Amino acid sequence: MTKPPSIKTAEIDKYADLDLHQLEIVLKKIQQDPPSSTSKAAARAARQALRQRQRIIKAQVMEFEQTNDHHLLVFDSTDNFSKIAGRSVLFYTLTIADRIHRRYSVKNDTDDYSRSEDGVVSIRAIEQLELQLAEINIFPDRKLSTDELHFYKLPKVYNDEQIAKLRDRSHQDIERITSIILPLSPIPELYTLILEMNRLLYHNCKRISDTLARETLVRPMIMDANEMLVSYLNFANAKPSSGIVHQPANSTYSSTGHPTKPQSTQAQNLLNLLLYTRNLRNNLANIENLRLIHHRELCDILERLVEIERITAREYAKQRRKDQQKAADHE
């Protein structure tokens, strides 16, 4: 496949005066034109300009959030979504959302620029949010707000100590959830890598707009990534087996393709993790071939998969030796 020509700076610069919403309109109009080399080049330039605009907005947001002590800042994203980042995440999730009966999900910030350590919350229907905020006497700050940044003045000014306490509460909630799902992580490094890989894969796959690719290629990869996490959790939560159990009928072959001897539940879960990891890594070859995920992000995902496979293979070999020793002791 021939590599698309690089985008000239002048092609992007002509969009420099447009805001995020104007750039989205321009891109949609270009995409409605009959396919041609000219329209494809124009679409690439518009997309690049849109990404640059998102970076500028995020940088402005995170600069403000460093010292934010009495504002909720909501910034616009693409596809009619808005987001909350930085300290505003703490204010929204711990002091506002419950009062206006609004659900939320705090996700780790996967951006490689202007990262929010407090996570990110996505918002739909910002007009409705504004009405709900008004009901609890939180109103827009018109002096600061723009077409892309929406500032709401909080009735209380938070000092550094109070913000630190909010952050502690947020972390405690995460720790409570983790303790329920995973009481004890025998291999913390592996668990962290699987979580990071899942987040990277999900957020990059979510950006794939091609309907055929999403239905045929993306769905199986997301399922494999989920099975990797489930396999690890099954391994981590399994009680040490005093004996040897037989494998399921569909899992009687090792990662090398050779028949295996009966093995423990822990070994079987590690083998499942190993097989799902390799399957996902191999499926990403076609994602790269079709240029569905940017090379830099794809490398980040693959690097984690390689490390997951390395650690899992090592732990699987250890567990097999334990199983063989137990089997020998019982003979």
Secondary structure, DSSP 8 states (H G I E B T S, - for coil): --------HHHHHTTTT--HHHHHHHHHHHHTS---HHHHHHHHHHHHHHHHHHHHHHHHHHHHHTS-SSEEEEEE-STTEEEEETHHHHHIIIIITTTTT----EE----SSS--TT-EEEEE-HHHHHHHHHHTT-EE-TTT--SSEEEEE-SS---HHHHHHHHHHHHHHHHHHHHHH-S--SSHHHHHHHHHHHHHHHHHHHT---HHHIIIIIHHHHHHHHHHHHHHHHHHHS---SS-B---GGG-B-TTSSB---B-HHHHHHHHHHHHHHHHHHHHHHHHHTT-S-HHHHHHHHHHHHHHHHHHHHHHHHHHHHHHHHHHHH-
